[in-house]
Amino acid sequence: MSARAADAIGEGEWLAAADIGSNSFHLIVARYEHGEPRVIDRLRDNVRLAAGLRSDGSLDDAHRDKALQCLARFGQRVRGLPPQRVRAVATNAVRQLRAPAQFLGPAEAALGHAIEVVSGREEARLIYLGVAHGIPDTPGKRLVVDIGGGSTEFIIGERLEPLKKESLQVGCVASTLRFFPDGKLTPKRWQQAQTEIAVELQQFAASYRAVGWREAIGSSGTVRAIDAVLRESGWSDAGITRPALARLREAVIACANIDKIAFPGLSPDRAGIFAGGVAILEAAFAALGIEHMRVAETSMREGLLYDMIGRAAHRDPRHASIDALAQRYAVDRAHAARVEAFALALFDQVAADWQLGPTERDWLVWAARIHEIGLAIAHSQFHKHGAYIVEHSDLAGFARHEQQVLAVLLRCQRRKPDLAAVRGLPERLRLAVMHTVALLRLSILLGRARDAQPPLATVHAEAPNQLRLDIAGQWLDAHPLTRADLEQERAYLKALDIKLQINI
């Protein structure tokens, strides 16, 4: 069990979660009371980031500036909160950027905190976590549908556990622009939207229907807006039904143009993307056989708070993801445990001098546990195979940059370190990653003989770029291959700008 930066949360501590969505940016601030987050403040801004995406994957200046201004306002609200009590997550629009670092650097500076980019399935997990905590804990499976600005997530879960997760590249902003680019609404265009969205849904609709669910729940502002219009118009007083949705579709098409959409209960700032949201929900009802959907008031931002609390209480899904990888690729668990124990012993000796904390400790633990997963593919270049697996797998709980860090650690565990991979990381992570790579390499190298008894060795960080290894000469005499490897390791670590001194 790791000691994370998010250690035990004390009664009355403040927490914050920022949802940097493709349509709206949200910030919630809560106080931790009696084991639960009590929301104290909410901020929201319709940035419409997805509308600023160009076809080449760049972001136009107007939407970029609006996003940074919003994040600066959020930053003022959470100024003074420690990093481990703030989680900011970016979703589909940032995932689609050709060079996300060009946006994330200024965005993190404006917010004053790190921003994670999560995969669609990780977004789905966080959405379900937020929804499940906001509704009664009743038995039976649930289908949760969350229509965002750039993507829509579909989750089947039971109580607090998501069982199936999917994310489609259809969202209310993107779909409005895609199917009604000039604003005109016609039956023909609507049918085209239904057909194309249905094709996307076919990827998983049959398997979802086979699993089944007791109730369908909609989250996100789009679903809440649809529910409000149905109620205010007198078309449904008990959630969203298929007949009421069909009536709404006819009313939307009758508007003839996006600019003329106006319904009771619909805010003007959502009218411009309403058609795309209704089209997605109608297609989902048809493909999945939904007859009735109730609406949740909670979503991903609340899920972020509960995930933060879970990590602090050592209920971290990332550990389960790592264990699942180790099992799937038949890792030698006994050897991995020896490497992990030795790596942590080295870590504890240099953590203070190298300013490594619980986050870097977790990196080292995870890398040690799965450093040999690439052997399931081939012994030759297994470090590259392992890095590829980690970078391209869906790992519950992991942000993109965390998977990237883990992939770099595995890629650099042996032979010449891949400096290009290190430079591909956000600049704020590079030094800590290079230090962690050095510790991982030494622990693997010194455990190469797969002996049950590790060598008598200690390390000292004499400077940010200097590492001294003190090791028993008698042990090295008994392990001549390791002695030769250590000599070569000097040159390898020099590529990371780390000078290794070996004292026998």
C-alpha positions in Angstrom: 0.0 0.0 0.0 1.6 3.3 -1.1 1.8 6.5 0.9 0.4 9.0 -1.6 0.6 12.7 -1.6 -3.1 12.6 -0.9 -2.7 11.1 2.6 -5.5 11.0 5.1 -7.9 13.9 4.7 -8.6 15.6 7.9 -12.1 16.7 9.1 -12.8 20.2 7.7 -10.2 20.2 5.0 -11.0 21.9 1.7 -11.1 20.0 -1.6 -11.6 21.2 -5.2 -12.3 19.6 -8.5 -12.2 21.2 -11.9 -13.9 19.6 -15.0 -12.3 21.1 -18.1 -14.9 19.9 -20.5 -15.5 20.4 -24.2 -18.5 22.6 -23.6 -18.4 24.0 -20.1 -15.7 24.3 -17.5 -16.8 23.6 -14.0 -15.2 24.0 -10.6 -16.6 22.7 -7.3 -15.1 23.5 -3.9 -16.1 21.3 -1.0 -15.3 20.8 2.7 -14.6 17.3 4.0 -17.1 16.5 6.7 -17.9 13.1 8.3 -16.3 11.2 5.5 -18.1 13.1 2.7 -17.4 16.2 0.6 -19.9 18.9 1.4 -20.0 21.3 -1.6 -19.6 24.9 -0.6 -19.1 26.6 -4.0 -19.7 26.0 -7.7 -18.3 28.0 -10.6 -19.2 27.4 -14.3 -18.3 29.0 -17.7 -19.5 28.0 -21.2 -16.1 28.1 -22.8 -17.2 25.8 -25.8 -13.6 24.6 -26.3 -14.8 22.0 -28.8 -16.1 24.8 -31.1 -12.5 26.2 -31.2 -10.9 23.0 -32.6 -9.7 23.3 -36.1 -9.4 20.4 -38.5 -5.6 20.3 -38.1 -5.9 19.7 -34.4 -5.1 23.3 -33.4 -7.2 25.6 -31.2 -8.3 29.0 -32.3 -7.1 32.0 -30.4 -10.5 33.1 -29.2 -11.4 29.9 -27.5 -7.9 29.5 -26.1 -8.1 33.0 -24.6 -11.5 32.3 -23.1 -10.3 29.1 -21.6 -7.3 30.7 -20.0 -9.4 33.5 -18.6 -11.8 31.0 -17.1 -9.0 29.0 -15.6 -7.4 32.1 -14.1 -10.8 32.8 -12.3 -10.9 29.3 -11.1 -7.3 29.7 -9.9 -8.2 32.6 -7.8 -10.8 30.5 -6.0 -8.5 27.6 -5.2 -5.4 29.7 -4.5 -3.8 28.4 -1.3 -5.1 24.9 -1.5 -2.3 22.3 -1.5 -1.8 20.4 -4.8 -2.9 17.1 -3.4 -6.3 18.6 -2.6 -7.1 19.9 -6.1 -7.8 17.7 -9.1 -8.3 19.2 -12.5 -9.2 17.0 -15.5 -9.4 17.8 -19.2 -11.5 15.7 -21.5 -12.3 15.2 -25.1 -11.5 18.6 -26.6 -8.0 18.6 -25.1 -7.6 14.9 -26.1 -8.2 15.9 -29.7 -5.5 18.6 -29.7 -2.5 17.9 -32.0 -0.1 19.4 -29.5 -1.9 19.5 -26.1 1.2 20.7 -24.2 1.0 24.0 -26.0 -2.4 24.5 -24.3 -1.7 22.7 -21.0 1.4 24.8 -20.1 -0.5 28.1 -20.0 -3.6 26.5 -18.7 -1.8 25.0 -15.7 -0.1 28.4 -15.1 -3.5 30.1 -15.1 -5.1 27.6 -12.8 -2.1 27.3 -10.5 -2.4 23.5 -10.4 -1.6 20.5 -12.6 -4.2 19.4 -15.2 -4.7 15.7 -16.1 -5.9 14.6 -19.5 -7.9 11.5 -19.1 -9.0 8.9 -21.6 -12.6 8.5 -22.6 -13.0 5.3 -20.5 -11.4 7.0 -17.5 -13.8 9.9 -18.0 -16.6 7.4 -18.0 -15.4 5.8 -14.7 -15.2 9.2 -13.0 -18.7 10.1 -14.3 -20.2 6.9 -12.9 -18.5 7.5 -9.6 -20.1 10.9 -9.3 -23.5 9.7 -10.3 -23.4 6.6 -8.1 -22.7 8.7 -5.0 -25.5 11.1 -5.8 -28.3 8.6 -6.0 -29.7 6.0 -3.5 -27.6 2.9 -3.1 -30.1 0.4 -4.5 -29.3 -3.1 -5.9 -29.4 -3.8 -9.6 -27.5 -2.6 -12.7 -27.7 1.0 -14.0 -27.0 2.5 -17.4 -25.5 6.0 -17.1 -25.4 8.2 -20.2 -23.4 11.5 -20.1 -23.6 13.8 -23.2 -20.6 16.1 -23.1 -19.5 18.8 -25.6 -17.2 16.5 -27.6 -17.9 13.0 -26.5 -20.7 10.9 -24.9 -20.0 8.3 -22.2 -22.0 5.1 -21.6 -21.5 3.1 -18.4 -23.2 0.1 -17.0 -22.5 -0.3 -13.3 -23.9 -1.7 -10.1 -23.8 0.4 -6.9 -20.3 2.0 -6.9 -18.7 -0.3 -9.4 -18.6 0.4 -13.1 -18.9 -2.8 -15.1 -18.7 -1.6 -18.7 -17.5 1.7 -20.0 -17.5 3.2 -23.5 -16.8 6.7 -24.9 -18.0 7.8 -28.3 -16.7 10.8 -30.3 -20.1 12.4 -30.4 -21.0 15.4 -28.2 -23.5 18.2 -28.3 -21.1 20.9 -29.5 -19.3 18.7 -32.1 -22.6 17.1 -33.3 -24.3 20.4 -33.7 -21.4 21.7 -35.8 -21.1 18.4 -37.8 -24.8 17.9 -38.7 -26.1 21.4 -38.8 -23.1 23.5 -39.8 -25.0 26.4 -41.3 -27.7 26.3 -38.6 -30.5 24.8 -40.8 -32.7 22.1 -39.3 -34.5 19.8 -41.6 -35.9 16.2 -41.3 -33.4 15.0 -43.8 -30.4 16.3 -41.8 -31.9 15.0 -38.6 -32.2 11.5 -40.1 -28.6 11.7 -41.3 -27.5 12.5 -37.8 -29.5 9.6 -36.4 -28.0 7.2 -39.0 -24.4 8.3 -38.4 -24.7 8.3 -34.6 -26.4 4.9 -34.7 -23.4 3.5 -36.6 -21.1 4.6 -33.8 -23.5 3.1 -31.2 -23.5 -0.3 -33.0 -20.0 -0.9 -31.7 -21.3 -1.9 -28.3 -25.1 -1.6 -28.3 -25.8 -5.3 -28.6 -23.4 -6.2 -25.8 -24.9 -3.6 -23.5 -28.4 -4.8 -24.1 -27.2 -8.3 -23.4 -25.9 -7.2 -20.0 -29.1 -5.2 -19.3 -29.9 -2.7 -16.5 -32.7 -1.9 -14.1 -32.8 1.8 -14.7 -31.3 4.4 -17.1 -29.8 7.6 -15.7 -28.7 10.7 -17.6 -26.1 13.1 -16.3 -24.5 16.3 -17.7 -26.0 19.6 -18.5 -27.4 18.5 -21.8 -29.6 15.8 -20.3 -30.7 18.1 -17.5 -31.6 20.7 -20.1 -33.7 18.2 -22.1 -35.5 17.1 -18.9 -36.2 20.7 -18.0 -37.7 21.5 -21.4 -39.9 18.4 -21.3 -41.2 19.3 -17.9 -41.7 23.0 -18.6 -43.5 22.2 -21.9 -45.8 19.7 -20.2 -44.6 16.8 -22.3 -43.3 14.7 -19.4 -43.4 15.1 -15.6 -41.5 11.9 -14.8 -38.1 12.1 -16.5 -37.3 11.6 -20.1 -39.5 9.2 -22.0 -39.3 8.0 -25.6 -42.6 9.6 -26.7 -41.7 12.9 -25.0 -38.3 12.8 -26.7 -40.0 12.2 -30.1 -42.2 15.2 -29.5 -39.2 17.4 -28.6 -37.4 16.3 -31.8 -40.4 17.4 -33.9 -40.4 20.8 -32.1 -36.7 21.2 -32.6 -36.9 20.5 -36.3 -39.9 22.9 -36.6 -37.7 25.7 -35.4 -36.0 25.4 -38.9 -32.8 27.1 -37.7 -30.5 26.8 -34.6 -30.9 30.5 -34.0 -34.6 30.1 -33.5 -34.5 27.4 -30.9 -36.2 28.6 -27.7 -38.1 26.5 -25.3 -39.5 26.9 -21.8 -36.8 25.9 -19.3 -33.9 26.2 -21.9 -31.3 28.7 -21.1 -30.2 30.9 -24.0 -26.5 29.9 -23.6 -27.4 26.3 -24.2 -29.8 26.8 -27.1 -27.0 26.9 -29.7 -25.9 23.3 -29.0 -29.3 21.9 -28.0 -30.1 20.2 -31.3 -26.9 18.1 -31.3 -27.7 17.0 -27.7 -31.3 16.0 -28.5 -30.1 14.1 -31.6 -27.5 12.1 -29.6 -30.0 11.2 -26.9 -32.7 10.1 -29.4 -30.2 7.9 -31.2 -29.1 6.4 -27.8 -32.7 5.6 -26.8 -33.3 3.8 -30.2 -30.0 1.9 -30.2 -30.1 0.8 -26.6 -33.8 0.3 -26.3 -34.3 2.9 -23.6 -37.9 3.7 -22.7 -37.4 5.9 -19.7 -34.5 7.9 -18.2 -34.2 9.8 -15.0 -31.8 12.6 -14.4 -28.9 12.8 -12.0 -27.7 16.0 -10.5 -24.1 14.8 -10.1 -21.5 13.9 -12.6 -17.7 13.8 -13.2 -16.7 16.8 -11.0 -18.3 15.1 -8.0 -16.7 11.8 -9.1 -13.3 13.6 -9.0 -13.9 14.5 -5.3 -14.9 11.0 -4.4 -11.9 9.6 -6.3 -9.6 12.0 -4.4 -11.1 10.8 -1.1 -10.7 7.2 -2.2 -7.0 7.6 -3.0 -6.4 9.2 0.4 -8.1 6.2 2.1 -5.9 3.8 0.0 -8.8 2.8 -2.3 -6.9 3.7 -5.4 -8.1 2.0 -8.7 -4.6 2.5 -10.1 -3.2 -0.2 -7.9 -5.8 -2.7 -9.1 -5.0 -1.7 -12.7 -1.3 -2.5 -12.2 -2.1 -5.8 -10.5 -4.4 -6.7 -13.4 -1.6 -6.0 -15.9 0.8 -8.1 -13.9 -1.7 -11.0 -13.9 -2.6 -10.6 -17.6 1.0 -10.8 -18.8 2.1 -13.5 -16.3 4.7 -11.4 -14.5 7.1 -13.3 -12.1 5.5 -11.8 -9.0 8.2 -13.0 -6.6 10.9 -11.4 -8.6 8.9 -8.2 -9.1 8.4 -8.0 -5.3 12.1 -8.3 -4.7 12.8 -5.5 -7.2 10.1 -3.4 -5.6 11.4 -3.9 -2.1 15.0 -3.0 -3.2 13.8 0.0 -5.2 11.9 1.4 -2.2 14.9 0.9 0.0 17.0 3.0 -2.4 14.2 5.5 -2.8 14.0 6.1 1.0 17.7 6.9 1.1 17.6 9.6 -1.5 14.0 10.9 -1.4 14.8 13.9 0.8 17.9 15.0 -1.1 16.3 14.6 -4.5 12.9 16.0 -3.4 11.0 12.9 -4.3 7.6 12.4 -2.7 4.7 10.0 -2.6 3.8 10.5 -6.3 7.3 9.4 -7.4 7.2 6.6 -4.9 4.1 5.3 -6.6 5.7 5.6 -10.0 8.6 3.4 -8.8 6.3 0.8 -7.2 4.1 0.5 -10.3 7.1 0.3 -12.6 8.8 -2.4 -10.4 5.7 -4.5 -10.3 5.2 -4.6 -14.1 8.7 -4.0 -15.4 8.8 -7.4 -17.1 5.3 -7.4 -18.8 7.0 -7.0 -22.2 8.5 -10.5 -21.8 5.0 -11.9 -22.7 5.6 -10.6 -26.2 9.3 -11.3 -26.7 12.6 -11.2 -24.7 14.3 -9.1 -27.3 13.4 -5.4 -26.7 11.0 -6.4 -23.9 11.4 -3.0 -22.3 10.0 -1.4 -25.5 7.1 -3.9 -25.6 6.2 -3.2 -22.0 6.3 0.5 -22.6 3.9 0.1 -25.6 1.5 -2.0 -23.5 1.4 0.6 -20.7 1.0 3.6 -23.0 -1.8 2.1 -25.1 -3.9 0.2 -22.5 -7.0 1.4 -20.8 -5.9 1.7 -17.1 -8.6 2.7 -14.7 -7.6 5.6 -12.5 -4.7 6.7 -14.6 -4.4 10.1 -16.4 -2.7 10.2 -19.7 0.5 11.8 -18.3 0.7 9.1 -15.6 0.6 6.3 -18.2 3.2 8.3 -20.2 5.5 8.5 -17.2 5.0 4.8 -16.5 5.8 3.9 -20.1 9.0 6.0 -20.0 10.1 4.2 -16.9 9.6 0.9 -18.5 11.2 2.1 -21.8 14.3 3.4 -19.9 14.7 0.5 -17.5 17.6 -1.1 -19.5 20.2 -0.4 -22.1 20.6 3.2 -23.3 17.8 5.5 -21.9 15.5 6.9 -24.4 16.1 10.7 -24.0 13.4 11.5 -26.6 10.8 9.7 -24.5 11.9 11.7 -21.4 11.8 15.0 -23.3 8.3 14.1 -24.5 7.0 14.4 -20.9 5.8 17.7 -19.4 8.8 19.7 -18.4 7.8 19.8 -14.7 8.0 16.0 -14.5 11.3 15.4 -16.3 13.8 15.7 -13.5 11.8 13.5 -11.1 11.3 10.9 -13.8 15.1 10.8 -14.6 15.8 10.3 -10.8 13.1 7.6 -10.7 14.6 5.9 -13.8 18.0 5.8 -12.1 16.6 4.1 -9.0 14.6 1.6 -11.0 17.5 0.7 -13.2 19.8 0.1 -10.2 17.2 -2.1 -8.4 16.6 -4.2 -11.5 20.4 -4.4 -12.3 21.2 -5.5 -8.7 18.4 -8.0 -8.7 19.4 -9.5 -12.1 20.7 -12.7 -10.4 17.1 -13.2 -9.0 18.6 -14.1 -5.7 16.3 -14.1 -2.7 18.9 -12.1 -0.8 19.6 -8.6 -2.2 23.1 -7.2 -2.0 24.3 -5.1 0.8 24.1 -1.7 -0.9 23.3 1.9 -0.1 22.9 5.0 -2.2 23.5 8.7 -1.5 22.3 11.6 -3.6 25.2 14.0 -3.2 23.8 16.5 -5.7 20.8 16.6 -8.1 23.0 15.0 -10.7 25.2 12.8 -8.6 24.5 9.4 -7.1 26.9 7.3 -5.0 26.4 3.6 -4.7 28.2 1.8 -1.8 28.2 -2.0 -2.4 29.9 -4.9 -0.8 32.9 -6.1 -2.9 32.4 -9.7 -1.7 28.9 -9.7 -3.2 30.2 -8.3 -6.5 32.9 -10.9 -6.6 30.2 -13.6 -6.5 28.2 -11.8 -9.2 30.7 -10.9 -12.0 27.9 -10.1 -14.6 26.4 -7.5 -12.2 29.9 -6.0 -11.7 30.2 -5.6 -15.5 26.7 -4.2 -15.7 27.5 -1.6 -13.1 30.5 -0.4 -14.9 28.4 0.1 -18.1 25.7 1.7 -16.1 27.9 4.7 -15.5 27.7 5.6 -19.1 24.0 4.9 -19.4 23.1 7.2 -16.5 25.4 9.9 -17.8 23.0 10.2 -20.7 20.4 11.2 -18.1 22.9 13.8 -16.7 23.4 11.6 -13.6 27.0 10.8 -12.5 27.2 7.4 -10.8 30.0 6.8 -8.4 30.5 3.2 -7.2 32.3 2.6 -3.9 33.3 -1.0 -3.0 
